[in-house]
Amino acid sequence: MPPAASAPLLVVLTGPTGAGKSALALELAGYLGTAVPTEIVSVDSAQVYRGMDIGTAKPDRATRARIAHHLIDIRDPVDPYSAGDFVREARSVIGAIHARGRIPLLVGGTLLYLRALRDGLAALPPASPAVRAELDSVAAERGWPALHAELAAIDPHAAARIAPQDAQRIQRALEVYRLTGAPITQTQQATRGAADEFRWLLYALWPDPRALQRVRLAERFDAMMRAGLLDEVRALFARGDLNERHSAVRAVGYRQLWQHCAGRCSLEQAIAAAVIATQQLAKRQLTWIRRDLALQPLASGQTGLAPQLGRQILAAAGE
């Protein structure tokens, strides 16, 4: 059943890393101004962590003071943060924004979170430290691609959408199978969400051609390094209570520089690995976006995008 015309409005702006989502969101919020005031809700699994600013392209404090942002700096890096946490906290924030007579603008590229919010969450078992430790031990000996092959044998659908080096998602899929005896895809397909609670305007920024995008992502990471990303990672490493099992440390860019801080590779090697990982992340994000027919594609860098989207939002809001 489609949502009623009176259902609260949600606007989503997603896309691969480096596509310009945050800049467009700020321009769009400025265009809408007081006619349809908006507040931004981050859909980013790394921006939730305090002390991880440069590598996550987190908006600075002046920007966040000018336009309200939510779900940023809400966790210490030692704490876990899941899609379930995001859905629960995003729903609370979205309700409060609507209660203030404003429109939530969801911005970010963690598409798993966005899908969980729209489609609901599978009733999966909680994390098992024992199972995860066992899988980490096997991965240390055989590598995550070997565990990815194991996943392909029991759940080919999950393996097809998870990269062979995506340790976190491989681990979770195998963990669920070991705890329940059922493939994670089976449980997820049985899940029914409540997408019709809201009226959705769904947009996805499409980047420049692939070769240019690779160059842009490399330049973007170089700019982060010049802004002090290595010092940011060094500060996290020096805490002593974090390791590579923590989700925060696994974030792209942080994970590779962590290897350098641990003395396992040179800085040049870490930077090269980080750029490749960023490119791979962008490719995975584009794959997700291509499969979501509800997303309206927008050419990244196209002039006049903010007024174009602003007019659509104004019309949807009845202004």
Steps between C-alpha positions, in 0.01 A plus 500: 500500500650840405538761775217744558537853370503616862790271597813681623754583230854363497767614255801275435821603326740212456780398265853362502779648707640822359199573278422833672199403713581724796565809288174453310308440823625827647416686180155342497435591865602857421269514199202374698577748778207585721235400244562133575762485777705182501729318738766258381517142628830329429481154343866422552633213709830679577377853571331370814845472663662783692858582406457373144445825315738534206479149358119499519463843335298607800345851475682746721348651813420833332296321234322292759422812701347663191295198391395236752668161446415177679665160564850649492745458793259280694736210577852447628710298251522211745121455489322289238240655275263294287225543246257428782646785706469729200137410430399551862680833537410627152131435562519696824678792333267498199196511729642796690579688178147447369361613837689828452327550166817432303604248238774244563769490231680165525849529355767233471632194324449218750239332287452210740367750757272661245360164392445399862307820566281458192448125498533400863747284686526126502464333839864399517676367810724734700875489448687209654850592619598132499391439141660824383828413670495160330436658158773760558741219581413312180529821298843571647613158383321464166390853406152651458468390134511139624216573741318677217527174302354316800213748505441448126452129561226551760346830385587591139261795499677662797843424352399665172431831670792493745854572382763230576693749717199640689597340830222651708213381279655158430544450872140599577354275230699199619427582862124500434526168319697342783259629764173421320583233243327711234658726234473869580330558163213274603426711808542827315260399223236420759525851640227751428556866569280804526613710205146632460519687831654793314488670164849455360691719259804291412797642313839352414799696373681327214871584473709594202620225261693226677853610404438857614335373817811301586711811458261704712498244779880491504512880514238498775702262714814705439312806627399309812862405562607864466222597742644272769336160456816313602514691828133415556571128455813522716290647781256211476784247490667657806189454714586135553140381536428465127594224258404376156196317633328832572267626229645850521850377419366306203380817326659557160814710530530443873554126459788547254674776697460288813719239333771765457468611863541135603824482301367250247550713189649826381297818482513487120361146503226598744396797287492289183290235676263766636442651156427155354264421789320831445457420132367155585256652749370740236455211258303298757282800578424552131402134472249545783364818344455344156283228655270749675253611234329739743805729503488790257849537346664842495814583305770604747625847416190594303421870531175609658440178693407668829225719349375202297468279806377789710205556269409132519517506879293818520235340279498182709470707817207693354681832501 
